[in-house]
Amino acid sequence: MARFTRLSSEDRRAQLMDVALAGLAKGGIQEFTVDRICAAAGVSRGLILHHFGSMAGLLAAVYARLYRDTTPDLPALPPEIRLNALIEGSFSPKSFNRDTLNAWVALWGQIANTPALREEHQRQYQAYLAQVTEAIAALGLQADALPLARSLICLIDGLCLQHCLDPEAMPAETAKAACRAFLAPHLG
C-alpha cells in the first residue's frame, strides 16, 4: 500500500492550506511548522517547497485564502444593500467563529515579521478597503468615504478580536449592532 496519495497540484495546494489553517485555528502559529503540517497532510517535507517556495509562501497563501473565504463579495450588490451585506457577512457563522478568528489572530501576529505575509496583507487589505470605500461612496454620502471605510474595517476587526477572546461578551448580534450604530450618523 502506498504511503502517500497522489493529488493534482491544485488539490495538493488546497490540502496543505487546509491543514495549515486547521493548525493555526487549533494551536496558533506554533502549529505552523513543516513537520506538523506534513505529518497531518501525510506528505513529504519537500512538497511545501515545491508548491509554495517556502513556509513564508505557504503562510501568505493561507492568508490570501482566508481573506477570500471570509470576506463578503460586495461589488455585485446594489449600493443600498452593500454595507448591510458587509456587516452580515463579517459576522456570519462562516467568518465569525472561534477557529477562523484564531487563525486570523495567528496570522496577524506574523505580518510584521514575515515580508511575504506583509506583502500579501497589503494586497488583500487594499482590495478590501477599495470595496468598502466604493460601497460607502455609492451611497452618495457627504462624508469622505475612505476614512469612514478604514474606521469601519477597524471596528469589524476589533469586534472579531473581542469575540475571539471572549465569545460570550461579543456575540454576532451585538457586533452587528455596533457596526450599524457606528454607521448611522453617516447614513442620515
N, C-alpha and C positions, 0 to 999 in steps of 0.2 A: 504494500500500500504506500502511495506517495506521501511524503511528509508535507509538501506544500501543494496548494491548489493554484493552478494557472488561471489567471483572470486577464481580461483585456486591460490595457494601460489605464483607460478611464475608470474601470471598475476598481482596479488596484489603488489608484489615487484616492478614490472615494472611500475605500475601505480604510486606508491609512488615516485619512482625515476623520472618519467616524471614530476610530479607535483613539486617536489623539484628543478629539473633543470629549469623548467619554471619560478619558483620564483627567482632563482639565476640569470637567464638571465634578468628578468624584474626589479628586485629590489635589487639585491645583497644579501649579507649574512643576512641582516636584515629581509629578507623574509623567511629565513630558520629557522622557529620556528615550534614547534609541532602543535600549534593551527592553524597557517596559512596553513601548509601542510595538516593537517587532514580536515580542513574545505574545502579546494579546492578539495581534493580527496573524500570527503563525507564519511569519515571513523572515527572510534573512535580512541582516543589517544593511546590506548593500542596496536594498530596494528604496530606502528613503533617499539615499544619494541619487539613485537612478531617476526617481520620479520628481524629486523636489530640489536636488542640488545640495541641500544641507538641511540640518534641523531648523535653521532660521527660515529657510524656504518653506518648509512644512508649516512652521508657525505662521508665516504670512499667508499661506494658502488656507489654513484653518480660519484665520481671522477674516479673510475675504468671504469664505463660505458662510461663516456665522453671520456676517453682515448681510449677505444675500438672503440667507434663510430667515432672518428675523426682522428685516427692515421692510415695512409696508411699501408696496409699489404704488406711488401716488400719481404719476403723470397721466394715466389713462382715465382718471376720475374727473368728474365735473368740479370746477372750482369751489362750489358751495359745500361739497362734502369731503374735500381733500383733507382738511385739518381734522375733521372728526374721524376719518379713516386712519390718519396717522396716530391719533390718540388711541383708538380702539385696537389697532394693530400693535402698537407699542406695549400694550398691557394685555394682549391676548394670551391664552394659556401656552401657545406655541413659543412666545417670546418671554413672557413674564412667569418663569418658573425657576425653581432653585438651581437646577442643573445648568440651564442656559446662562443664568446670571452668574453662577460660579465660574463658568468658562470665560465669560466676559471679564470678570474681575481678574482672573489669572492672566488673561491676555493684556488687559490694560496695564497691569503691573510690569509687563515686559517691554512696552513700547519705548520707553526712554533708553533701554539698554540693547535693543536689537534693531539695527538700522533697516533691515529688510521689513521688519514689522512696522517700524515707524513710517516707512515709505508707503506700505500698504494701507496703514491707518489714514495717512494723508489723502490717498486716492479715494478711499471709501468715504471718509468724512466729507471731503469736498463735494462728492457726488450727492451725498445725503443732504448736506447743507443747501446745495443748489435746489434739490427737490422741495425741501421745506420752505425755502425762500420763495420759490416760484408759487407754491401753494398759497402762501400769505399774500404775495403781490397780486395774484389772480383775483383776490377778493376786492381789490381796489381801495385798500385802506389808506388812510392818511399817514399812518405810522411807517417808518422805514423798515422794510421787510427783512433785511439782512440781520440787524441786531435783534429783532424780535425772534427770528428763526434760531439764531445762536442761543438765545436765552431759553427758548422752548426746548431745544435739544438738551441743554444743560439740566433743565428741570426734569426732563424724562430720564436722563442718565442718573441723576441724583435719586429720584424716586425708585428706580430699578435697584440702585445700590442699597438703599434703605430696605427694600423688600428682601434682597439677598441676605442682609444682616439680620433682619427680623421680620419674617413674612407676616406674622400676625399684626405687627404695628403698621404695615403698609400693604393692605390688600389692594387688589386691582381697582376696585370701585373708588377707593379713596384716592389712588393715584390719578385716575381719570378725572375725578372731580377737581383735584388740584390743578391739573393742566387746563381744564375748562375755566376755572376761576382766574388763572393767570391770563388767559387769552381774552376773557370777557371785556375788560376795559378797552381793549384794542379793536374789538369787533363791533362795538357800538351797541 
